[in-house]
């Protein structure tokens, strides 16, 4: 699979059947404990996109003809413990990931936006208070061909049957570094052995 973030879109509107295909694929995503606890708001209105752009303080979003705003349930239900709220956010993130892959499969570009003013987006879209916006998937037709940046080597973030050894080395060197730093600070203050 080859995918990269897109932050520059042309003005071509995304057809409704393409949007529906994306939503159908999002509906296939797994979730933590049964019924889907995420909700997806589809935004094609240019005024709303401009308002959301301002709420995110990321001007490139304005070039997109389509946004998917993913929300998790965060309301006043009896099962809404701290753990359940976390599961709901995870479910929304899984759904957003599925949307990213579905968007790519439809020949469009996209970019995940996690930094935005949640309260402003909630007001802009009249999202009910029991739902919390947790992610925005910006999408549309790419203005230019995708360029793939160099990715971090997989071996630097994944381990097969040896993660404990790798973690022990990381912990050992972290502790050694902290001890050395404290030792140097101790002597920098004029203390002697």
N, CA and C of each residue as an Amber inpcrd file, in Angstrom:
protein
   579
   0.8400000  -1.1700000   0.0000000   0.0000000   0.0000000   0.0000000
   0.8890000   1.2380000   0.0000000   0.4720000   2.2280000  -0.7380000
   1.1990000   3.4800000  -0.8040000   0.2160000   4.6040000  -0.5200000
   0.4880000   5.4070000   0.5100000  -0.4040000   6.4820000   0.8890000
   0.4140000   7.6130000   1.4680000   0.0000000   8.8320000   1.1930000
   0.6540000   9.9870000   1.8010000  -0.3960000  11.0580000   2.0560000
  -0.1150000  11.9230000   3.0070000  -1.0490000  13.0020000   3.3260000
  -1.1060000  14.0040000   2.1890000  -2.2790000  14.5810000   2.0080000
  -2.4920000  15.5860000   0.9680000  -3.0140000  16.8560000   1.6310000
  -2.3920000  17.9880000   1.3250000  -2.8280000  19.2590000   1.8980000
  -3.1390000  20.2980000   0.8240000  -3.3240000  19.8380000  -0.4030000
  -3.6510000  20.7510000  -1.4920000  -4.6120000  20.0500000  -2.4460000
  -5.8050000  20.6140000  -2.5690000  -6.8720000  19.9700000  -3.3340000
  -7.3520000  20.8800000  -4.4520000  -7.8670000  20.2620000  -5.5350000
  -8.4780000  21.0900000  -6.5730000  -9.9450000  21.3330000  -6.1990000
 -10.6400000  22.1280000  -7.0000000 -12.0060000  22.5510000  -6.6670000
 -13.0860000  21.5390000  -7.0190000 -12.7220000  20.4250000  -7.6150000
 -13.7150000  19.4560000  -8.0680000 -14.4930000  18.8780000  -6.8880000
 -15.8270000  18.9990000  -6.9040000 -16.6140000  18.3960000  -5.8260000
 -16.5190000  16.8690000  -5.8780000 -16.5820000  16.2470000  -4.7240000
 -16.5690000  14.7850000  -4.6490000 -18.0030000  14.3020000  -4.8560000
 -18.2330000  13.4010000  -5.8370000 -19.5960000  12.9180000  -6.0990000
 -20.2120000  12.2330000  -4.8780000 -21.5360000  12.3460000  -4.7630000
 -22.2480000  11.7610000  -3.6200000 -22.0680000  10.2560000  -3.5370000
 -22.0010000   9.5780000  -4.6850000 -21.8270000   8.1200000  -4.6270000
 -20.4340000   7.7520000  -4.1010000 -19.4400000   8.5900000  -4.3750000
 -18.0990000   8.3580000  -3.8300000 -18.1090000   8.5620000  -2.3150000
 -18.7860000   9.6170000  -1.8710000 -18.9150000   9.8590000  -0.4280000
 -19.6120000   8.6740000   0.2310000 -20.6720000   8.1700000  -0.4040000
 -21.4030000   7.0310000   0.1560000 -20.5270000   5.7820000   0.2010000
 -19.7140000   5.5630000  -0.8310000 -18.7860000   4.4190000  -0.8230000
 -17.8260000   4.5050000   0.3630000 -17.3280000   5.7030000   0.6160000
 -16.4100000   5.8980000   1.7440000 -17.1260000   5.5910000   3.0540000
 -18.3330000   6.1290000   3.2110000 -19.0930000   5.8940000   4.4450000
 -19.4360000   4.4170000   4.6260000 -19.7440000   3.7280000   3.5150000
 -20.0360000   2.2900000   3.6010000 -18.8220000   1.5270000   4.1290000
 -17.6420000   1.8990000   3.6710000 -16.4180000   1.2250000   4.1280000
 -16.1090000   1.5720000   5.5840000 -16.3770000   2.8010000   5.9800000
 -16.1950000   3.1910000   7.3820000 -17.1060000   2.3550000   8.2710000
 -18.3030000   2.0650000   7.7780000 -19.2550000   1.2640000   8.5470000
 -18.7970000  -0.1580000   8.8040000 -17.7820000  -0.6160000   8.0970000
 -17.2570000  -1.9760000   8.2820000 -16.1850000  -2.0550000   9.3590000
 -15.8100000  -0.9270000   9.9370000 -14.6920000  -0.9390000  10.8870000
 -15.0670000  -1.6630000  12.1820000 -14.0650000  -2.2640000  12.8240000
 -14.3190000  -2.9170000  14.1130000 -14.5140000  -1.8750000  15.2090000
 -15.0530000  -2.3230000  16.3310000 -15.2110000  -1.4270000  17.4700000
 -15.0230000  -2.1830000  18.7660000 -14.9730000  -1.4550000  19.8510000
 -14.5810000  -2.0350000  21.1350000 -15.5810000  -3.0020000  21.7410000
 -16.8470000  -2.6790000  21.7030000 -17.7680000  -3.5070000  22.4740000
 -19.1830000  -3.5440000  21.9190000 -19.3250000  -3.6960000  20.6300000
 -20.6720000  -3.8690000  20.0900000 -21.0900000  -2.7490000  19.1690000
 -22.1340000  -2.0160000  19.5600000 -22.6710000  -1.0060000  18.6350000
 -21.6640000   0.1110000  18.3830000 -21.7440000   0.6850000  17.1990000
 -20.8410000   1.7910000  16.8710000 -21.1270000   2.9670000  17.7950000
 -20.0880000   3.4790000  18.4080000 -20.2310000   4.6260000  19.3060000
 -19.6460000   5.8880000  18.6870000 -19.3010000   5.8190000  17.4090000
 -18.7940000   7.0080000  16.7260000 -19.8700000   7.5190000  15.7770000
 -19.7530000   8.7800000  15.4290000 -20.6730000   9.4000000  14.4820000
 -19.8360000  10.2070000  13.5070000 -20.2570000  10.2240000  12.2460000
 -19.5090000  10.9160000  11.2020000 -20.3670000  12.0270000  10.6190000
 -19.8550000  13.2340000  10.6400000 -20.5360000  14.3700000  10.0350000
 -19.8200000  14.6930000   8.7300000 -20.5700000  14.7040000   7.6360000
 -20.0240000  14.9800000   6.3070000 -20.2530000  16.4600000   6.0160000
 -19.1850000  17.1600000   5.6480000 -19.2690000  18.6030000   5.4220000
 -18.8160000  18.9190000   4.0010000 -19.7330000  19.4820000   3.1980000
 -19.3990000  19.9160000   1.8390000 -19.6740000  21.4090000   1.6400000
 -20.3790000  22.0290000   2.5630000 -20.7210000  23.4390000   2.4850000
 -19.4590000  24.2800000   2.6830000 -19.1460000  25.1280000   1.6900000
 -17.9010000  25.9100000   1.7120000 -17.8260000  26.8550000   2.9120000
 -18.9650000  27.4370000   3.3120000 -18.9630000  28.3270000   4.4790000
 -18.6070000  27.5630000   5.7520000 -19.1600000  26.3650000   5.8980000
 -18.8420000  25.5380000   7.0640000 -17.3750000  25.1020000   7.0410000
 -16.8870000  24.7550000   5.8430000 -15.4710000  24.3740000   5.7170000
 -14.5730000  25.5490000   6.1200000 -14.9360000  26.7640000   5.7030000
 -14.1600000  27.9500000   6.0960000 -14.1780000  28.1460000   7.6090000
 -15.3470000  27.9670000   8.2240000 -15.4480000  28.1190000   9.6780000
 -14.6150000  27.0620000  10.4040000 -14.6510000  25.8350000   9.9100000
 -13.8580000  24.7600000  10.5180000 -12.3670000  25.0160000  10.3080000
 -12.0120000  25.5520000   9.1450000 -10.6190000  25.9390000   8.8840000
 -10.1360000  26.9150000   9.9520000 -10.9670000  27.8930000  10.2690000
 -10.6090000  28.8680000  11.3020000 -10.5160000  28.2130000  12.6790000
 -11.4110000  27.2750000  12.9710000 -11.3870000  26.5770000  14.2650000
 -10.1340000  25.7120000  14.4040000  -9.6210000  25.2410000  13.2740000
  -8.4080000  24.4130000  13.2910000  -7.1410000  25.2550000  13.1400000
  -7.2970000  26.5080000  12.7240000  -6.1720000  27.4110000  12.4730000
  -5.1500000  26.7860000  11.5250000  -5.6820000  26.1460000  10.4670000
  -4.8300000  25.5270000   9.4490000  -5.4170000  25.9010000   8.0850000
  -4.8850000  26.9410000   7.4800000  -5.4910000  27.5460000   6.2930000
  -5.6000000  26.6030000   5.0980000  -4.7400000  25.6100000   4.9860000
  -4.7740000  24.6950000   3.8430000  -6.0820000  23.9000000   3.7860000
  -6.7550000  23.7290000   4.9230000  -8.0110000  22.9640000   4.9510000
  -9.0400000  23.5970000   4.0240000  -8.9730000  24.9170000   3.8760000
  -9.9280000  25.6730000   3.0680000  -9.9870000  25.1900000   1.6150000
  -8.8930000  24.5840000   1.1210000  -8.8670000  24.1400000  -0.2800000
  -9.6620000  22.8550000  -0.5040000 -10.0680000  22.2080000   0.5660000
 -10.7610000  20.9250000   0.4510000 -12.2530000  21.1030000   0.1660000
 -12.8140000  20.2520000  -0.7090000 -14.2550000  20.3090000  -0.9570000
 -15.0660000  19.4280000  -0.0020000 -14.3770000  18.6580000   0.8600000
 -15.0810000  17.6680000   1.6770000 -14.3300000  17.4030000   2.9800000
 -15.0740000  17.4180000   4.0780000 -14.5220000  17.0510000   5.3850000
 -15.4040000  15.9710000   6.0050000 -14.7710000  15.0520000   6.7010000
 -15.4810000  14.1130000   7.5570000 -15.0720000  14.4660000   8.9830000
 -16.0340000  14.7710000   9.8280000 -15.7500000  15.0700000  11.2290000
 -16.2000000  13.8690000  12.0450000 -15.2540000  13.2530000  12.7360000
 -15.5380000  12.0520000  13.5230000 -15.7370000  12.4390000  14.9810000
 -16.8230000  11.9290000  15.5480000 -17.1760000  12.2280000  16.9340000
 -17.3240000  10.9380000  17.7220000 -16.9850000  11.0230000  18.9940000
 -17.2050000   9.8910000  19.8930000 -18.3180000  10.2590000  20.8630000
 -18.9680000   9.2450000  21.3920000 -19.9770000   9.4910000  22.4160000
 -19.2590000   9.8430000  23.7100000 -19.6660000  10.9320000  24.3160000
 -19.0210000  11.3730000  25.5540000 -20.0530000  11.8430000  26.5600000
 -21.3030000  11.5040000  26.3100000 -22.4140000  12.0740000  27.0710000
 -22.7330000  11.4260000  28.3880000 -23.8840000  11.7560000  28.8720000
 -24.3160000  11.4090000  30.2180000 -25.0760000  10.0960000  30.2680000
 -24.4840000   9.0370000  29.8300000 -25.1160000   7.7260000  29.9280000
 -24.5120000   6.9750000  31.0950000 -25.2430000   6.0460000  31.6290000
 -24.7830000   5.3420000  32.8310000 -23.5140000   4.5310000  32.5850000
 -23.2790000   4.0910000  31.3430000 -22.0920000   3.2810000  31.0690000
 -20.8730000   4.1250000  30.7320000 -21.0050000   5.4420000  30.8040000
 -19.9100000   6.3210000  30.3940000 -18.8550000   6.5010000  31.4790000
 -18.1690000   5.4430000  31.7910000 -17.0310000   5.5300000  32.6990000
 -15.8530000   6.1240000  31.9350000 -14.7780000   6.4030000  32.6480000
 -13.5690000   6.9300000  32.0060000 -13.0600000   5.9480000  30.9530000
 -13.1030000   4.6500000  31.2680000 -12.6370000   3.6350000  30.3110000
 -13.5240000   3.6160000  29.0730000 -14.8310000   3.7020000  29.2600000
 -15.7480000   3.6700000  28.1160000 -15.5370000   4.8760000  27.2110000
 -15.2830000   6.0380000  27.8020000 -15.0190000   7.2290000  26.9850000
 -13.7620000   7.0260000  26.1420000 -12.7500000   6.3930000  26.7460000
 -11.5250000   6.0890000  26.0040000 -11.8230000   5.1240000  24.8620000
 -12.6050000   4.0790000  25.1270000 -12.9660000   3.1220000  24.0730000
 -13.7190000   3.8300000  22.9510000 -14.6010000   4.7550000  23.3100000
 -15.3660000   5.4820000  22.2990000 -14.4560000   6.3330000  21.4190000
 -13.4590000   6.9710000  22.0300000 -12.4930000   7.7610000  21.2540000
 -11.6910000   6.8400000  20.3390000 -11.2840000   5.6860000  20.8580000
 -10.5490000   4.7200000  20.0360000 -11.4000000   4.2580000  18.8590000
 -12.6870000   4.0070000  19.1030000 -13.5780000   3.5960000  18.0150000
 -13.6600000   4.6670000  16.9330000 -13.7610000   5.9320000  17.3450000
 -13.8040000   7.0230000  16.3660000 -12.4950000   7.1060000  15.5870000
 -11.3720000   6.8640000  16.2600000 -10.0660000   6.8870000  15.5830000
  -9.9460000   5.7340000  14.5910000 -10.4710000   4.5680000  14.9590000
 -10.4680000   3.4310000  14.0230000 -11.3050000   3.7800000  12.7990000
 -12.4770000   4.3680000  13.0240000 -13.3470000   4.7620000  11.9100000
 -12.6500000   5.7810000  11.0150000 -11.9530000   6.7320000  11.6180000
 -11.2460000   7.7330000  10.8230000 -10.1320000   7.0890000  10.0120000
  -9.4560000   6.1120000  10.5870000  -8.4140000   5.3910000   9.8500000
  -9.0170000   4.6520000   8.6630000 -10.1610000   4.0010000   8.8750000
 -10.8400000   3.3300000   7.7640000 -11.2140000   4.3390000   6.6800000
 -11.6530000   5.5380000   7.0860000 -12.0140000   6.5510000   6.0850000
 -10.8030000   6.9440000   5.2570000  -9.6570000   7.0750000   5.9170000
  -8.4260000   7.4540000   5.2270000  -8.0790000   6.4260000   4.1490000
  -8.2080000   5.1510000   4.5010000  -7.9080000   4.0870000   3.5380000
  -8.9540000   4.0330000   2.4280000 -10.2280000   4.2250000   2.7870000
 -11.2990000   4.2170000   1.7850000 -11.1530000   5.3900000   0.8200000
 -10.7750000   6.5370000   1.3430000 -10.5680000   7.7270000   0.5120000
  -9.4610000   7.4660000  -0.5030000  -8.3840000   6.8740000  -0.0470000
  -7.2690000   6.5350000  -0.9390000  -7.7260000   5.5510000  -2.0120000
  -8.5180000   4.5640000  -1.6010000  -9.0150000   3.5580000  -2.5410000
  -9.9140000   4.1810000  -3.6080000 -10.6000000   5.2650000  -3.2630000
 -11.4760000   5.9640000  -4.2170000 -10.6990000   6.9130000  -5.1300000
  -9.3700000   6.9840000  -4.9630000  -8.5520000   7.8350000  -5.8240000
  -8.4580000   9.2780000  -5.3610000  -8.7950000   9.5340000  -4.1200000
  -8.7360000  10.8790000  -3.5620000  -7.5520000  10.9970000  -2.6060000
  -7.2530000  12.2160000  -2.2220000  -6.2330000  12.4540000  -1.2180000
  -6.8820000  12.8690000   0.0860000  -6.1510000  12.6960000   1.1810000
  -6.7060000  13.0860000   2.4780000  -5.6030000  13.4270000   3.4630000
  -6.0170000  14.0650000   4.5420000  -5.0970000  14.3640000   5.6340000
  -5.8710000  14.3630000   6.9450000  -5.3000000  13.7200000   7.9330000
  -5.8820000  13.6220000   9.2740000  -5.5820000  14.9120000  10.0240000
  -6.5990000  15.5100000  10.6200000  -6.4140000  16.6930000  11.4530000
  -6.8960000  16.3570000  12.8620000  -5.9890000  16.4390000  13.8130000
  -6.3430000  16.1720000  15.1990000  -6.3000000  17.4220000  16.0540000
  -5.6470000  18.4590000  15.5590000  -5.5200000  19.7000000  16.3180000
  -6.5440000  20.7220000  15.8630000  -7.5690000  20.9250000  16.6770000
  -8.6050000  21.9120000  16.3660000  -9.3600000  22.2300000  17.6490000
 -10.0910000  23.3290000  17.6320000 -10.9000000  23.7240000  18.7840000
 -12.1990000  22.9230000  18.7530000 -12.2980000  21.9310000  19.6270000
 -13.4530000  21.0310000  19.6300000 -14.7630000  21.7740000  19.8600000
 -14.7710000  22.7050000  20.7980000 -16.0070000  23.4310000  21.1070000
 -16.4910000  24.2430000  19.9120000 -15.5570000  24.8840000  19.2070000
 -15.9470000  25.6710000  18.0310000 -16.5210000  24.7740000  16.9410000
 -15.8690000  23.6380000  16.6780000 -16.3700000  22.7180000  15.6460000
 -17.7440000  22.1900000  16.0480000 -17.9190000  21.9030000  17.3230000
 -19.2100000  21.4120000  17.8130000 -20.3080000  22.4460000  17.5550000
 -20.0050000  23.7280000  17.8040000 -20.9850000  24.7960000  17.5730000
 -21.2370000  25.0090000  16.0860000 -20.1810000  24.9990000  15.2920000
 -20.3130000  25.2330000  13.8480000 -21.2570000  24.2200000  13.2130000
 -21.1350000  22.9560000  13.6130000 -21.9330000  21.8840000  13.0000000
 -23.1730000  21.5170000  13.8150000 -23.4440000  22.2470000  14.8840000
 -24.5860000  21.9220000  15.7590000 -24.5450000  20.4730000  16.2180000
 -23.3870000  20.0260000  16.6250000 -23.2170000  18.6480000  17.0910000
 -23.8040000  18.5530000  18.4980000 -24.6530000  17.5590000  18.7560000
 -25.2560000  17.4140000  20.0880000 -24.1870000  17.2910000  21.1780000
 -24.5280000  17.7140000  22.3860000 -23.5530000  17.7680000  23.4760000
 -23.0900000  16.3950000  23.9430000 -23.8220000  15.3320000  23.6350000
 -23.3640000  13.9950000  24.0460000 -22.3230000  13.4190000  23.0830000
 -21.9800000  14.1980000  22.0370000 -20.9460000  13.7940000  21.0810000
 -19.7890000  14.7850000  21.1400000 -18.5710000  14.2580000  21.0340000
 -17.3690000  15.0970000  21.0630000 -16.5810000  14.9160000  19.7720000
 -16.3250000  15.9950000  19.0170000 -15.4790000  15.8780000  17.8330000
 -14.0570000  15.4980000  18.2440000 -13.5330000  14.4310000  17.6460000
 -12.1850000  13.9750000  18.0060000 -11.2240000  13.9580000  16.8190000
 -11.7350000  14.0670000  15.6010000 -10.8560000  14.0610000  14.4410000
 -11.5550000  14.5800000  13.2030000 -10.7790000  15.1820000  12.3270000
 -11.2930000  15.6660000  11.0440000 -10.4670000  15.0200000   9.9480000
 -11.1520000  14.4370000   8.9730000 -10.4740000  13.8850000   7.8020000
 -10.7680000  14.8270000   6.6420000  -9.7540000  15.5290000   6.2010000
  -9.8710000  16.4640000   5.0880000  -9.6570000  15.6640000   3.8150000
 -10.5100000  15.8620000   2.8040000 -10.2870000  15.0760000   1.5870000
 -10.7830000  15.7710000   0.3330000 -10.2970000  15.2710000  -0.7940000
 -10.6660000  15.7900000  -2.0960000  -9.7080000  15.2520000  -3.1450000
  -9.8640000  15.7530000  -4.3640000  -8.9570000  15.3550000  -5.4380000
  -7.6510000  16.1320000  -5.2860000  -6.5510000  15.4140000  -5.3790000
  -5.2320000  16.0330000  -5.2170000  -4.9850000  17.0780000  -6.3060000
  -4.4020000  18.1940000  -5.9090000  -4.0200000  19.2270000  -6.8730000
  -2.8150000  18.7730000  -7.6860000  -1.9380000  18.0050000  -7.0550000
  -0.7660000  17.4830000  -7.7560000  -0.5360000  16.0420000  -7.3340000
   0.3030000  15.3730000  -8.0940000   0.5930000  13.9600000  -7.8200000
   1.2020000  13.7960000  -6.4280000   0.8530000  12.6990000  -5.7910000
   1.3350000  12.4320000  -4.4290000   2.8440000  12.2760000  -4.4170000
   3.4600000  12.8780000  -3.4160000   4.8880000  12.6550000  -3.1960000
   5.0250000  11.9500000  -1.8550000   5.8240000  10.9320000  -1.8340000
   5.9630000  10.1250000  -0.6290000   7.2490000  10.4980000   0.0910000
   7.0840000  10.9570000   1.3290000   8.2620000  11.2930000   2.1260000
   8.8880000  10.0140000   2.6640000  10.1410000  10.1340000   3.0300000
  10.8430000   8.9770000   3.5700000  10.2570000   8.6420000   4.9380000
   9.8750000   7.4090000   5.1200000   9.2620000   6.9590000   6.3650000
  10.3230000   6.4390000   7.3270000   9.9720000   6.4500000   8.6000000
  10.8480000   5.8990000   9.6340000  10.9770000   4.4010000   9.3910000
  12.1800000   3.8500000   9.4670000  12.3440000   2.4100000   9.2380000
  11.5050000   1.5950000  10.2290000  10.8310000   0.6000000   9.7060000
   9.9310000  -0.2180000  10.5130000  10.6360000  -0.8600000  11.6940000
  11.8840000  -1.2440000  11.5290000  12.5990000  -1.9200000  12.6170000
  12.8530000  -0.9940000  13.8070000  12.6800000   0.3140000  13.6230000
  12.9040000   1.2330000  14.7360000  11.6880000   1.3640000  15.6530000
  10.5200000   0.8680000  15.2300000   9.3290000   0.9880000  16.0680000
   8.5730000  -0.3160000  16.2780000   9.0570000  -1.4130000  15.7260000
   8.3790000  -2.6870000  15.9670000   9.4070000  -3.7560000  16.2980000
   8.9870000  -4.6810000  17.1290000   9.8840000  -5.7240000  17.6140000
   9.1790000  -7.0650000  17.5030000   9.8940000  -8.1040000  17.1410000
   9.3370000  -9.4450000  17.0630000   9.9990000 -10.3070000  18.1200000
   9.2400000 -10.6790000  19.1090000   9.6990000 -11.5650000  20.1820000
  10.9350000 -11.0590000  20.9180000  11.2640000  -9.8000000  20.7890000
  12.4470000  -9.2960000  21.4880000  12.2010000  -7.9170000  22.0840000
  10.9350000  -7.5430000  22.2180000  10.6440000  -6.2020000  22.7170000
  11.1430000  -6.0030000  24.1370000  11.1030000  -7.0460000  24.9590000
  11.5550000  -6.9120000  26.3450000  13.0270000  -6.5470000  26.3780000
  13.8380000  -7.2220000  25.5720000  15.2600000  -6.9240000  25.5220000
  15.4830000  -5.4860000  25.0630000  14.7770000  -5.0830000  24.0130000
  14.9170000  -3.7170000  23.5170000  14.5150000  -2.6880000  24.5530000
  13.4370000  -2.9460000  25.2700000  12.9810000  -2.0210000  26.3040000
  13.9780000  -1.9650000  27.4470000  14.5670000  -3.1200000  27.8100000
  15.5630000  -3.1140000  28.8820000  16.7580000  -2.2410000  28.5180000
  17.2240000  -2.3340000  27.2780000  18.3360000  -1.4860000  26.8550000
  17.9490000  -0.0140000  26.9060000  16.7480000   0.3110000  26.4540000
  16.2890000   1.7020000  26.4810000  16.2100000   2.2030000  27.9200000
  15.6230000   1.4000000  28.7960000  15.5270000   1.7880000  30.2050000
  16.9060000   1.9430000  30.8360000  17.7970000   0.9970000  30.5450000
  19.1470000   1.0510000  31.1090000  19.8410000   2.3500000  30.7170000
  19.8240000   2.6880000  29.4280000  20.5110000   3.8910000  28.9790000
  19.8050000   5.1550000  29.4590000  18.4910000   5.1220000  29.6010000
  17.7690000   6.2810000  30.1380000  18.1580000   6.5290000  31.5800000
  18.2000000   5.4610000  32.3770000  18.5880000   5.5900000  33.7850000
  20.0430000   6.0300000  33.8940000  20.9040000   5.4450000  33.0680000
  22.3160000   5.8310000  33.0650000  22.4710000   7.3140000  32.7350000
  21.7330000   7.7940000  31.7410000  21.7900000   9.1990000  31.3560000
  21.3260000  10.0920000  32.5020000  20.2200000   9.7310000  33.1610000
  19.7200000  10.5300000  34.2800000  20.7190000  10.5720000  35.4310000
  21.3020000   9.4150000  35.7500000  22.3080000   9.3670000  36.8230000
  23.5050000  10.2420000  36.4790000  23.9660000  10.1520000  35.2490000
  25.1050000  10.9560000  34.8170000  24.7690000  12.4440000  34.8960000
  23.5720000  12.8180000  34.4650000  23.1590000  14.2140000  34.5080000
  23.1190000  14.7250000  35.9520000  22.5220000  13.9430000  36.8560000
  22.4700000  14.3460000  38.2650000  23.8710000  14.4190000  38.8720000
  24.7170000  13.4850000  38.4900000  26.1020000  13.4700000  38.9660000
  26.8110000  14.7520000  38.5350000  26.6560000  15.1420000  37.2700000
  27.2990000  16.3560000  36.7660000  26.7160000  17.6020000  37.4170000
  25.3990000  17.6340000  37.6300000  24.7720000  18.7750000  38.2990000
  25.2710000  18.8960000  39.7420000  25.4500000  17.7680000  40.3900000
  25.9400000  17.7330000  41.7700000  27.3110000  18.3960000  41.8620000
  28.2130000  18.0290000  40.9490000  29.5570000  18.5960000  40.9730000
  29.5930000  20.0200000  40.4320000  28.6520000  20.3670000  39.5640000
  28.5970000  21.7320000  39.0490000  28.2450000  22.7190000  40.1590000
  27.5750000  22.2470000  41.1970000  27.2070000  23.1050000  42.3240000
  28.3390000  23.2290000  43.3390000  29.4850000  22.6200000  43.0490000
  30.6470000  22.7530000  43.9120000  30.8070000  21.6660000  44.9470000
  29.9990000  20.6360000  44.8840000  30.1360000  19.5300000  45.8280000
  31.3420000  18.6710000  45.4540000  31.8970000  18.0040000  46.4380000
  33.0260000  17.1050000  46.1920000  32.7060000  15.7260000  46.7400000
  33.4250000  14.7200000  46.2290000  33.2320000  13.3420000  46.7170000
  33.7970000  13.1920000  48.1020000
